[in-house]
Amino acid sequence: MIRDILQFTVPNISNAVTNNIEILVDQILSAKKENPQADTGALEREIDLMVYKLYDLTYEEVRLIDESVREEEYIMAEAD
């Protein structure tokens, strides 16, 4: 199990991507602090799409992880 995890590569992440993810996480935390039942799904989805792009996943690979992702949505998502 540990050996399998060590085989994963970690992508180089630009400061812009890091900042964008931090902003989204801050928005999620703020919304949840204000209302624990707040729907932060759209913000979480943005983070998911950014991570898929960072790992250069194809649309087909993304669909294995999340069947609800539309191709247009994935194409338009920005990683950096």
N, C-alpha and C positions, 0 to 999 in steps of 0.2 A: 504494500500500500504506500509506504513512504517513498519507496523507489519510484513508483508511478508518479507521484506528485513532483518529485525532483526533476522529472523529465520535461515538465511544462516550462516553456519559456515565458518570461515576463516582457511585454512590449515596452519599448522606450516611449515614454509619455511626455509630450510637450507641456510647457507651462500653461499654455492656453487651454489644453484639454483638462489638465489638473484643475485649473481655476473654474472651468465650466462645470466639472463634476462637483467641486466644492460648493459652488453656488446652488446647484440643484439639491445637494444634500442639506445645505442650510435652509433652503426653502421647505424641504420635507420636514426637517426637525422643527422649524418654526410653526408650520401648519399643524403638526401633531401636538406640539406644546399647547397651542391655542385650542385645539379640538382633537382629542385622541382618536376620534372617529373620522377625521378628515380624510377625504379621498385624495391620496397622493399618487394614484396609479399612473397618471400621465407623466408626472415628474420621474417616477421610477422607470417608466418605459423609456424615457429619454436617456437615462443612465444606461439601461440595458443595451439600447441601440449603439450608444457610444462605445461600450465595452466590446460588443460584437465587431464593430469596425476596427477597434484597436488591435484585435486579434486576427484581422483580415479574414473573417469568416465569410464564406460565400452565402448567398441567400438560402441555398439548399441546406447548408449546415445550420444556419440560424433556425430554419423551419423545424429541424430535429429538436432544437431546444425549446422553441416557442412557436407553435403552429398558428398563433393568431397574428403574427407579423405579416403585413402585406408587402409585396415586392416593392411597390412605389414608396412606401414608408421607409423601407430599408435603404433604397437607393438615395433617398433625400436626406437620410441621417448623416450627420457630420461627426467625424471622429477627431478632427483637429481644426 
